[in-house]
């Protein structure tokens, strides 16, 4: 029995939730816009400055002047600028691919938590029904003279606690469904979906030793560092820019009829400004990119190690939980039969049912932890192609 509001909603599988989150989620949309910025920067870096046409008039001969000014890059400035823009675009592409995978991980993780909440609701509602059935049994036995008033009070308190736990789990499930809808980019004012998959054992994951260090976050940080290093080179070579060639004609001299060609060049003199500000800024950006690369390496290794440990512990606990669940359910059933026949005290039945409930709840939690750790390892197993 599901909480009110989940019966008539659209069932959503795990893969459907992931696809919708990647397509409609805000996280992937921001990363997609970042790739557009990187592509625009590359177009800007490849473009050349437009020539300038100047026309002047003077009172002295020759009176008319037309000069064409053509800006040029010196010492490989344009090539370094293009390579820096290409590295920036590649870094944005790696970040986009990682953000898409991270959006899928968010949806996968949120879906797993919603499934775990749904399983806990089913478990708590079944426990509430069993507790109420036990309370009625205690009343019947008291009326028949086989049980005391204390048994009825204990069974009533146990049934009330079970009902409260079921209500709290229902609220947690609704909150988890709202979180899932938020990740999927859907309205969270009402319940619109319900998870339809089952919380089974997670699929196998790549071992930590098989995950290379060249992950997408590390690759993006490496390309950002390469772009920053090239930007420093561009700014250092830009002391003598803009350099330009000039050519034109002049006429209007009675002593020399016709058009007179003129040639020359223009070069800035770095006397008052040696481009120190942009160079210092580019060097600071390079240091930040170098620190971000070190941080990406550390965070990636820490996340992979933590996820591997969590999955290993969860899988090991699942193996024990499966044996404990079977034993605890048998003990609870046998104690209930013994109480019905008058061969067991009510406190023993309550303790057996409580143990079975706790073990089942722990089994659900361990399943969710194993799923989340497995999904995290699959995310960081994605690597960037060597270029």
Secondary structure by P-SEA (a helix, b strand, c coil): cccccccccccccaaaaaaaaaaccaaaaaaaaaaaaaaaaaaaaabbbbbbbbbbcccccccbbbbbbbbbcccaaaaaaaaaaaaaaaaaaaaaaaaaaaaaaaaaaaaaaaaaaaaaaaaaaaaaaaaaaaaaaaaaaaaaccccaaaaaaaaaaaaaaaaaaaaaaaaaaaaaaaaaaaacccccccccccccccccccccccccccccccaaaaaaaaaaaaaaaaaaaaaaccccccbbbbbccccccccccbbbbbbbbbbbcccccaaaaaaaaaaaaaaaaaaaaaaaaaaaaaaaaaaaaaaaaaaaaaaaaaaaaaaaaaaaaaaaaaaaccccaaaaaaaaaaaaaaaaaaaaaaaaaaaaaaaaaaaccccccc
